[in-house]
């Protein structure tokens, strides 16, 4: 992943037409980054970095000659990696059969791009995929395809998204449309995000977003086109922003409105005080779980209490929605 970031990513270092200067710039970057690791100074993909801790400083551990050798290594690695493009590969996957199987079993498709020469692929095979819990989770939620990119072409026209880095993972829906790409190796701890990714995609979607400005005193909350979530503050311009960071966002599932309707209580969306309305019940998640909605991460802090003010709609409503109203979250990433 780092080799790709340095040599071929949008944030690549140096002028490809000036190899001497490029080698010097790579050496200087490695010195700066390894001595003082900083995610904000990283050139790796942002959507991957959020799953990794900041590494400890390597100050004093490498000599100047070793930094030079590292820079040369990355320069040579890129040349050898690009040479693989001349290898003729073929794919014998039956794409129609894979899609049909995914649709029949209500699963996503997970493509694992690997290589026999990939050290971290072998490490994942040994330490992650051999774990029975990981195997159970993957088999329950995904149609998993392992593709040796040295010998086979990636199915579903994924070649244009492949960054020539192994391992890489491609998550597709049951219609074979690409949902997300993950580049780099994963530990067992981090691999749980694939399970969460499956839940979030397969369970449903956002039905609406709502926010009440500070001068609004009554319910329901007005529907808005989008929410501007500010880390450590809450929803911009919302009347609850900055007050209790553990309760900066509230999500409600459509089930709460269905319970009300079954008891002859008609509520318009926004009446339950939600900021985000989902078309599935979020109560199957627990405190500490993280929801990824678009590029925003919000973490569950507690189940929402049923406020007495809901009785203004109907005296039965607070009791009916006990443990079913919604969840409160903090946006912390």
PyMOL commands that set and color helices and strands:
alter all, ss='L'
color gray80, all
select helices_A, chain A and resi 2-7+19-35+39-41+46-49+64-86+95-104+119-127+132-141+158-161+188-203+245-247+254-262+282-284+308-312+317-320
alter helices_A, ss='H'
color red, helices_A
select strands_A, chain A and resi 108-114+142-148+168-172+178-183+206-210+223-224+229-230+234-235+249-253+276-278+290-293+296-303+327-331
alter strands_A, ss='S'
color yellow, strands_A
deselect
rebuild
show_as cartoon
